[in-house]
Amino acid sequence: MSSHIVMLCSPGLGHLIPFAELAKLLASRHGFAITLFIPTIADQPLQAITNVLKKSNHHNIDYVILPPVNFDDLPLVTRPEVRICLAVTRSLGSLRDSLGSLASRAKVVALVTDVFGQDAFEVAKEVGISSYVYFMSAAMNLHFMLYLPTLHEEVKSEFRDMPNPICLPGCVPLHGRDFVDPVQDRASEAYNLILHYSKRASLADGILLNSFTELEPGAIEALLTDEPRRPPVYPVGPIIQSGSGGEPRESMEYCLRWLDGQPSGSVLFVSFGSGGTLTNEQITELAYGLEMSGERFLWVVRSPDEKSSSGSYFSGRTGEDPFGFLPNGFLDRTVERGLLVPSWAPQIEVLSHPSTGGFLTHCGWNSTLESLTHGIPLIAWPLYAEQKSNAVMLSEGIKVAIRPKANQNGLIGRGEISRAIKSLMKEEEGLLIRSKAKELGEAAKATLKKNGASTKMLKEVALKWRSEAHA
């Protein structure tokens, strides 16, 4: 009987993709049987979930989409983080029933959850298995999560009002204004939930970290130092998709044919991930900035959202035709050097294409790892979640990104956008950044080889699970 690993992934494609990829690694390289449980929300489109699962299909992996939970009792303005947390906690009854049934017929040895699934530790305890967190962000953000309970006690003001940055072990100094979004309002439900999960993390039997030493040497070295109040940390990244899948083939071929006709390293890829959205005014400034730069670009365009920068988080799709919101004449003026596609592009294939020379990104961790694994430098444009702290690390710490500055109203103007693009693609600053990104790309590939550090770390976890299975 194969040793069985149960995985619980909170809602959102940004969580599901790295979870599905980790499941595939554990099944194909280490022979585990995997059951991946996926909480869902009423009225959430399931096609995007199905597309990811098709891409990560393996005979040793089962996927269980849990019954959708209803949020009719929540205010319409409830933050995405709160919805994610409640989707998991309201699914624990279904998980308990399914896990109990599975444990009666299979040798289940461990539960792996993301940060928002840690309340499932109690369910794991009921069936006598260990609990692990899969931390799908930077080592710096893991340091922050582990430090938050202490910070909560030491600082009484709003964190954005702190006069000095905090200095986490091995990390670039981080100002309060760049802390993760949910902690920016200490009276909010989102803050209390993040604080709760920060405290829960110490109860895990281990933490799998989707990063690698060459990317964050100081931060990871500090995490690997024994600390009695901290579970062991295993850097196993970069775990990224091997390719795009589940979308119409013609959409992929359309993008790649266009890239085939562009000079090497000449195209700036512009995408804000599966959930990121801009306001109408900011889309206009971005369009003019791309035009003013004179550089080639491939832009994944999504309809504007005036209320939320994560407006497409649960759907991953745009609503109306996004091209209708672009400045008059923009498409005609840029037709010779720009390609616009609605909602989706084959990101892995675009980033690995020889014509791609830069990536204007929201700094989501999946996109960051995908870009750097392919040696592509960044323009950092954070929108929500932990993306501001990622942007600080990438631009000020690792120095693989240029971060354009917003004005006093929070708008990034066309001139600043044009400056950042030209600097990355053509100027001396960009040359140094491109060189560093290429170096990290080689390091990322090396750490995933048979004797690479991340491969050894995942093997260490697998051996530990196997020993538990035979205990």
TORFIDO-401365 format. One record per residue (C-alpha): x, y, z; residue number from 0. Coordinates in steps of 0.001 Angstrom, whole numbers. Example, Ala and Ser with C-alpha at 12.3 -4.5 7.8 and 13.67 -1.06 7.14 Angstrom:
<atoms>
[atom [12300, -4500, 7800], 0] [atom [13670, -1060, 7140], 1] 
</atoms>
This chain:
<atoms>
[atom [0, 0, 0], 0] [atom [1419, 3400, -1012], 1] [atom [1982, 5990, 1687], 2] [atom [-702, 8636, 1285], 3] [atom [-347, 12425, 1593], 4] [atom [-3409, 14621, 1989], 5] [atom [-3182, 18220, 759], 6] [atom [-5628, 21046, 1488], 7] [atom [-5441, 24127, -732], 8] [atom [-7371, 27331, -47], 9] [atom [-9324, 28959, -2926], 10] [atom [-7584, 30909, -5686], 11] [atom [-5510, 29923, -8698], 12] [atom [-2407, 31490, -7145], 13] [atom [-2645, 28858, -4403], 14] [atom [-3890, 25929, -6480], 15] [atom [-1157, 26050, -9125], 16] [atom [1843, 25560, -6788], 17] [atom [-133, 23015, -4758], 18] [atom [-890, 20959, -7854], 19] [atom [2759, 21149, -8922], 20] [atom [3972, 20015, -5486], 21] [atom [1490, 17125, -5593], 22] [atom [2865, 16113, -8969], 23] [atom [6447, 16125, -7648], 24] [atom [5540, 14033, -4601], 25] [atom [3665, 11533, -6751], 26] [atom [6075, 11227, -9677], 27] [atom [9443, 11478, -7929], 28] [atom [8697, 10021, -4509], 29] [atom [5899, 7561, -5192], 30] [atom [3320, 8957, -2793], 31] [atom [-384, 8663, -3403], 32] [atom [-1884, 12146, -3124], 33] [atom [-5389, 13402, -2449], 34] [atom [-5736, 17142, -2964], 35] [atom [-8812, 18710, -1347], 36] [atom [-10011, 22017, -2801], 37] [atom [-12565, 24181, -948], 38] [atom [-14813, 26220, -3224], 39] [atom [-17146, 29181, -2963], 40] [atom [-20731, 29280, -4194], 41] [atom [-20957, 30881, -7657], 42] [atom [-17182, 30501, -8173], 43] [atom [-16473, 29388, -11769], 44] [atom [-14892, 25920, -11647], 45] [atom [-13483, 25855, -15181], 46] [atom [-10215, 27532, -14162], 47] [atom [-9769, 24954, -11369], 48] [atom [-10448, 22136, -13812], 49] [atom [-7882, 23543, -16244], 50] [atom [-5149, 23491, -13582], 51] [atom [-6024, 19965, -12504], 52] [atom [-5914, 18709, -16096], 53] [atom [-2435, 20156, -16469], 54] [atom [-1173, 18385, -13331], 55] [atom [-2875, 15064, -13976], 56] [atom [-1053, 11990, -12612], 57] [atom [-2266, 8449, -11938], 58] [atom [-1258, 8721, -8247], 59] [atom [-3168, 11964, -7641], 60] [atom [-6845, 12288, -6780], 61] [atom [-8576, 15667, -6633], 62] [atom [-11596, 16272, -4427], 63] [atom [-13486, 19525, -4985], 64] [atom [-15296, 20091, -1696], 65] [atom [-18936, 21288, -1658], 66] [atom [-19156, 25061, -2162], 67] [atom [-19615, 27250, 885], 68] [atom [-22065, 30111, 936], 69] [atom [-21135, 33688, 1825], 70] [atom [-24603, 35244, 1762], 71] [atom [-24126, 36227, 5407], 72] [atom [-21039, 38337, 4654], 73] [atom [-20979, 42036, 3716], 74] [atom [-20344, 42670, 29], 75] [atom [-17098, 44497, 868], 76] [atom [-15557, 41540, 2730], 77] [atom [-11841, 41303, 1957], 78] [atom [-10591, 38400, -195], 79] [atom [-8374, 37144, 2645], 80] [atom [-11411, 36777, 4909], 81] [atom [-13331, 34911, 2223], 82] [atom [-10381, 32591, 1651], 83] [atom [-10074, 31804, 5370], 84] [atom [-13805, 31243, 5817], 85] [atom [-13960, 29051, 2721], 86] [atom [-11487, 26721, 4408], 87] [atom [-12951, 26748, 7915], 88] [atom [-16487, 26230, 6601], 89] [atom [-15201, 23241, 4606], 90] [atom [-13584, 21482, 7567], 91] [atom [-16670, 19330, 8195], 92] [atom [-16520, 17986, 4648], 93] [atom [-12766, 17474, 4966], 94] [atom [-13197, 15609, 8270], 95] [atom [-15694, 13193, 6724], 96] [atom [-13569, 12586, 3624], 97] [atom [-10293, 12245, 5506], 98] [atom [-11803, 9838, 8035], 99] [atom [-13070, 7657, 5212], 100] [atom [-9722, 7795, 3403], 101] [atom [-7740, 6942, 6564], 102] [atom [-9864, 3812, 7051], 103] [atom [-8668, 2341, 3771], 104] [atom [-5247, 3938, 3083], 105] [atom [-2003, 4590, 4957], 106] [atom [-2286, 8373, 5372], 107] [atom [890, 9831, 6894], 108] [atom [686, 13621, 6590], 109] [atom [-1499, 16630, 5885], 110] [atom [-61, 19553, 3901], 111] [atom [-1970, 22838, 3985], 112] [atom [-1239, 26395, 2990], 113] [atom [-1203, 29179, 5584], 114] [atom [-4987, 29645, 5410], 115] [atom [-5655, 25939, 6011], 116] [atom [-3930, 25600, 9365], 117] [atom [-7166, 25100, 11295], 118] [atom [-7209, 21682, 9616], 119] [atom [-4356, 20673, 11952], 120] [atom [-7067, 19587, 14407], 121] [atom [-8565, 17271, 11786], 122] [atom [-5118, 15771, 11169], 123] [atom [-4658, 15223, 14889], 124] [atom [-7964, 13332, 15046], 125] [atom [-6669, 10736, 12564], 126] [atom [-3154, 10679, 14019], 127] [atom [-1107, 12204, 11200], 128] [atom [1481, 14998, 11100], 129] [atom [715, 18484, 9779], 130] [atom [2861, 20578, 7437], 131] [atom [2499, 24054, 5970], 132] [atom [3365, 24681, 2334], 133] [atom [4449, 28340, 2394], 134] [atom [4039, 29563, -1169], 135] [atom [5829, 32888, -859], 136] [atom [9224, 34360, -115], 137] [atom [11405, 33436, 2844], 138] [atom [11189, 37076, 3916], 139] [atom [7408, 36780, 4173], 140] [atom [7765, 33606, 6216], 141] [atom [10023, 35513, 8605], 142] [atom [7369, 38215, 8817], 143] [atom [4588, 35744, 9560], 144] [atom [6598, 34097, 12329], 145] [atom [7499, 37514, 13796], 146] [atom [4003, 39024, 13630], 147] [atom [2833, 37828, 17084], 148] [atom [5848, 39566, 18646], 149] [atom [5313, 42697, 16546], 150] [atom [1661, 42713, 17593], 151] [atom [2691, 42949, 21257], 152] [atom [5522, 45439, 20774], 153] [atom [3824, 47977, 18472], 154] [atom [495, 49554, 19368], 155] [atom [102, 51947, 16433], 156] [atom [-855, 51054, 12899], 157] [atom [2205, 49499, 11313], 158] [atom [2203, 51993, 8431], 159] [atom [2839, 54740, 11025], 160] [atom [5993, 53123, 12404], 161] [atom [8886, 55594, 12003], 162] [atom [11502, 52929, 11289], 163] [atom [11536, 49749, 9228], 164] [atom [11804, 46320, 10798], 165] [atom [14929, 44261, 10100], 166] [atom [14026, 40594, 9782], 167] [atom [16920, 38085, 9884], 168] [atom [18847, 38128, 6611], 169] [atom [16293, 40394, 4909], 170] [atom [16210, 43882, 3447], 171] [atom [14660, 46441, 5889], 172] [atom [10878, 46540, 5507], 173] [atom [8737, 49618, 6243], 174] [atom [5275, 49224, 7716], 175] [atom [3644, 50632, 4589], 176] [atom [4998, 47615, 2675], 177] [atom [3735, 44943, 5081], 178] [atom [1191, 42490, 3712], 179] [atom [-2185, 44096, 2996], 180] [atom [-4291, 42260, 5624], 181] [atom [-2257, 43721, 8520], 182] [atom [-2653, 47352, 7462], 183] [atom [-5819, 47760, 9540], 184] [atom [-5328, 46250, 12987], 185] [atom [-9024, 46565, 13859], 186] [atom [-10066, 44454, 10887], 187] [atom [-11169, 40831, 10772], 188] [atom [-8480, 40182, 8156], 189] [atom [-5766, 41286, 10583], 190] [atom [-7054, 39043, 13348], 191] [atom [-7135, 36070, 11007], 192] [atom [-3565, 36630, 9817], 193] [atom [-2421, 37001, 13426], 194] [atom [-4238, 33762, 14285], 195] [atom [-2491, 31856, 11504], 196] [atom [865, 33387, 12416], 197] [atom [499, 31892, 15875], 198] [atom [-716, 28553, 14491], 199] [atom [2400, 28123, 12353], 200] [atom [4461, 27112, 15396], 201] [atom [2216, 24030, 15741], 202] [atom [3240, 22618, 12350], 203] [atom [5575, 19635, 12166], 204] [atom [7421, 21356, 9325], 205] [atom [7203, 24140, 6751], 206] [atom [7869, 23573, 3048], 207] [atom [9101, 26849, 1532], 208] [atom [8739, 27620, -2160], 209] [atom [12052, 29467, -2476], 210] [atom [15729, 28592, -2825], 211] [atom [18959, 29592, -1183], 212] [atom [20547, 31477, -4090], 213] [atom [17477, 33704, -4337], 214] [atom [17282, 34597, -628], 215] [atom [20555, 33462, 931], 216] [atom [20436, 35488, 4149], 217] [atom [16763, 34908, 4886], 218] [atom [16928, 31175, 4220], 219] [atom [20146, 30694, 6181], 220] [atom [18412, 32302, 9170], 221] [atom [15385, 30016, 8761], 222] [atom [17603, 26933, 8682], 223] [atom [19162, 27880, 12011], 224] [atom [17599, 25870, 14829], 225] [atom [15022, 27910, 16725], 226] [atom [13084, 26097, 19476], 227] [atom [9795, 27894, 18813], 228] [atom [9930, 27320, 15056], 229] [atom [9181, 24146, 13090], 230] [atom [11916, 22894, 10735], 231] [atom [11896, 24749, 7397], 232] [atom [12590, 23005, 4083], 233] [atom [13352, 25248, 1051], 234] [atom [12085, 23136, -1869], 235] [atom [11580, 25778, -4598], 236] [atom [11259, 27030, -7163], 237] [atom [8154, 24907, -7759], 238] [atom [6510, 26329, -10873], 239] [atom [4396, 25143, -13770], 240] [atom [6229, 23343, -16537], 241] [atom [3900, 24860, -19116], 242] [atom [459, 26326, -19690], 243] [atom [-2492, 24048, -20206], 244] [atom [-6235, 23756, -20316], 245] [atom [-6726, 26836, -22498], 246] [atom [-7673, 26903, -26179], 247] [atom [-4657, 25948, -28247], 248] [atom [-5311, 28788, -30676], 249] [atom [-4863, 31369, -27892], 250] [atom [-1422, 30008, -27112], 251] [atom [-340, 29756, -30727], 252] [atom [-1516, 33324, -31410], 253] [atom [843, 34715, -28754], 254] [atom [3786, 32524, -29663], 255] [atom [3529, 33192, -33401], 256] [atom [3699, 36917, -32676], 257] [atom [6726, 36451, -30406], 258] [atom [8440, 34392, -33099], 259] [atom [8491, 37492, -35273], 260] [atom [10181, 39753, -32699], 261] [atom [13932, 40309, -32129], 262] [atom [15653, 38419, -29321], 263] [atom [15104, 39914, -25844], 264] [atom [13067, 42822, -27210], 265] [atom [9571, 42236, -25763], 266] [atom [8237, 43395, -22399], 267] [atom [5591, 40975, -21085], 268] [atom [2894, 42829, -19107], 269] [atom [596, 40820, -16846], 270] [atom [-902, 41259, -13375], 271] [atom [-1499, 37585, -12661], 272] [atom [-4679, 35583, -12384], 273] [atom [-6455, 38092, -10138], 274] [atom [-4918, 41555, -10510], 275] [atom [-6927, 44492, -11849], 276] [atom [-6271, 48220, -12404], 277] [atom [-8541, 51239, -12354], 278] [atom [-9655, 52847, -15586], 279] [atom [-7316, 55789, -14987], 280] [atom [-4356, 53504, -14262], 281] [atom [-4992, 51447, -17390], 282] [atom [-4917, 54673, -19398], 283] [atom [-1581, 55687, -17849], 284] [atom [-120, 52229, -18477], 285] [atom [-1207, 52320, -22102], 286] [atom [376, 55730, -22681], 287] [atom [3500, 54656, -20794], 288] [atom [3921, 51618, -23033], 289] [atom [3398, 53807, -26079], 290] [atom [5860, 56494, -24911], 291] [atom [8575, 53945, -24190], 292] [atom [8814, 52905, -27820], 293] [atom [9475, 49298, -26724], 294] [atom [7770, 46144, -27913], 295] [atom [5223, 44634, -25520], 296] [atom [2774, 41780, -25022], 297] [atom [39, 42967, -22655], 298] [atom [-2545, 40728, -20955], 299] [atom [-5411, 43211, -20591], 300] [atom [-8213, 42885, -18076], 301] [atom [-11243, 45150, -17623], 302] [atom [-10760, 47946, -15074], 303] [atom [-12027, 47616, -11542], 304] [atom [-12542, 50817, -9579], 305] [atom [-13062, 49073, -6224], 306] [atom [-10425, 46375, -5869], 307] [atom [-6954, 45583, -7196], 308] [atom [-7783, 41878, -6759], 309] [atom [-11102, 42058, -8572], 310] [atom [-10521, 38905, -10623], 311] [atom [-9027, 36821, -7808], 312] [atom [-11695, 34134, -7650], 313] [atom [-12631, 34120, -11321], 314] [atom [-9320, 34798, -13041], 315] [atom [-11289, 36374, -15895], 316] [atom [-12201, 39784, -17136], 317] [atom [-15797, 40856, -17373], 318] [atom [-16323, 43173, -20312], 319] [atom [-14171, 43689, -23395], 320] [atom [-11010, 45293, -21916], 321] [atom [-9980, 46838, -25225], 322] [atom [-12940, 49206, -25027], 323] [atom [-11290, 51029, -22117], 324] [atom [-8033, 51805, -23868], 325] [atom [-7185, 55333, -25051], 326] [atom [-8543, 56329, -28451], 327] [atom [-6169, 55311, -31226], 328] [atom [-3840, 53336, -28923], 329] [atom [-4308, 50049, -30771], 330] [atom [-3647, 51652, -34147], 331] [atom [-587, 53571, -32975], 332] [atom [1083, 50519, -31400], 333] [atom [-16, 47823, -33834], 334] [atom [3497, 47383, -35237], 335] [atom [5160, 46661, -31894], 336] [atom [2472, 45607, -29431], 337] [atom [169, 42631, -28954], 338] [atom [-2815, 42801, -26603], 339] [atom [-4649, 39697, -25429], 340] [atom [-7697, 39587, -23121], 341] [atom [-7465, 37896, -19706], 342] [atom [-4913, 35177, -20385], 343] [atom [-1604, 34404, -22077], 344] [atom [564, 31248, -21884], 345] [atom [2849, 32760, -19261], 346] [atom [5440, 29986, -19023], 347] [atom [5810, 29826, -22789], 348] [atom [6042, 33622, -23034], 349] [atom [8677, 33902, -20298], 350] [atom [10760, 31104, -21814], 351] [atom [10573, 32550, -25341], 352] [atom [13839, 34047, -26696], 353] [atom [12075, 37278, -27696], 354] [atom [10993, 38082, -24132], 355] [atom [13379, 40465, -22369], 356] [atom [11429, 41741, -19363], 357] [atom [8299, 41236, -17271], 358] [atom [6099, 43988, -15834], 359] [atom [4463, 42074, -12993], 360] [atom [2312, 42451, -9877], 361] [atom [5035, 40531, -7970], 362] [atom [2860, 37568, -7086], 363] [atom [5239, 34849, -5957], 364] [atom [4275, 32368, -8680], 365] [atom [4962, 34934, -11390], 366] [atom [8177, 36037, -9685], 367] [atom [9562, 32492, -9551], 368] [atom [8466, 31752, -13097], 369] [atom [10201, 34871, -14375], 370] [atom [13466, 34421, -12485], 371] [atom [13651, 30698, -13251], 372] [atom [13726, 31731, -16906], 373] [atom [16248, 34506, -16246], 374] [atom [13818, 37351, -16996], 375] [atom [14223, 40671, -15076], 376] [atom [11241, 42511, -13644], 377] [atom [9391, 45778, -13380], 378] [atom [7764, 45516, -9943], 379] [atom [4181, 46798, -9784], 380] [atom [2596, 45334, -6619], 381] [atom [-1166, 45370, -6143], 382] [atom [-2333, 43387, -3100], 383] [atom [-1556, 40605, -569], 384] [atom [2217, 40308, 99], 385] [atom [3209, 41840, -3229], 386] [atom [4587, 45096, -1797], 387] [atom [7066, 43262, 415], 388] [atom [8014, 41081, -2570], 389] [atom [8625, 44237, -4583], 390] [atom [10892, 45665, -1861], 391] [atom [12921, 42458, -1758], 392] [atom [13207, 42216, -5546], 393] [atom [14128, 45861, -6169], 394] [atom [16150, 46783, -3066], 395] [atom [17423, 43428, -1850], 396] [atom [18074, 41045, -4737], 397] [atom [18168, 43880, -7316], 398] [atom [16445, 42043, -10142], 399] [atom [13645, 44599, -10524], 400] [atom [12911, 48255, -11167], 401] [atom [10002, 49645, -9156], 402] [atom [8241, 52656, -10701], 403] [atom [7128, 55278, -8203], 404] [atom [3494, 56216, -7647], 405] [atom [2479, 59852, -7174], 406] [atom [838, 61222, -4022], 407] [atom [-2527, 59888, -5198], 408] [atom [-1195, 56374, -5653], 409] [atom [-1212, 56600, -9444], 410] [atom [1820, 55539, -11487], 411] [atom [2044, 58072, -14295], 412] [atom [2848, 57447, -17936], 413] [atom [6208, 59224, -17756], 414] [atom [7357, 57110, -14818], 415] [atom [6141, 53946, -16557], 416] [atom [8009, 54858, -19730], 417] [atom [11166, 55616, -17740], 418] [atom [11070, 52255, -15958], 419] [atom [10503, 50342, -19199], 420] [atom [13325, 52053, -21085], 421] [atom [15658, 51642, -18131], 422] [atom [15002, 47914, -17898], 423] [atom [15110, 47156, -21594], 424] [atom [17895, 49440, -22839], 425] [atom [19891, 51328, -20204], 426] [atom [22834, 50556, -17909], 427] [atom [20648, 49928, -14843], 428] [atom [18710, 47343, -16790], 429] [atom [21883, 45665, -17992], 430] [atom [22956, 44915, -14420], 431] [atom [19481, 43701, -13506], 432] [atom [19294, 41446, -16559], 433] [atom [22678, 39954, -15689], 434] [atom [21542, 39182, -12124], 435] [atom [18284, 37651, -13353], 436] [atom [20153, 35395, -15760], 437] [atom [22458, 34294, -12942], 438] [atom [19480, 33414, -10749], 439] [atom [17885, 31522, -13621], 440] [atom [20914, 29246, -13802], 441] [atom [20880, 28808, -10013], 442] [atom [17179, 27916, -10070], 443] [atom [17766, 25175, -12614], 444] [atom [20760, 23845, -10676], 445] [atom [18932, 23580, -7352], 446] [atom [16230, 21427, -8979], 447] [atom [18653, 18926, -10502], 448] [atom [19074, 15439, -9028], 449] [atom [21728, 16531, -6528], 450] [atom [20489, 20121, -6154], 451] [atom [19799, 21607, -2747], 452] [atom [16031, 21921, -3180], 453] [atom [15726, 18395, -4566], 454] [atom [17597, 17080, -1530], 455] [atom [15349, 19050, 814], 456] [atom [12171, 17575, -666], 457] [atom [13743, 14112, -521], 458] [atom [14497, 14665, 3161], 459] [atom [10830, 15418, 3828], 460] [atom [9750, 12400, 1782], 461] [atom [12072, 10096, 3756], 462] [atom [10698, 11493, 7002], 463] [atom [7144, 10763, 5872], 464] [atom [8103, 7246, 4837], 465] [atom [9640, 6577, 8232], 466] [atom [6415, 7756, 9883], 467] [atom [4431, 5433, 7641], 468] [atom [6438, 2447, 8922], 469] [atom [6551, 3529, 12559], 470] 
</atoms>
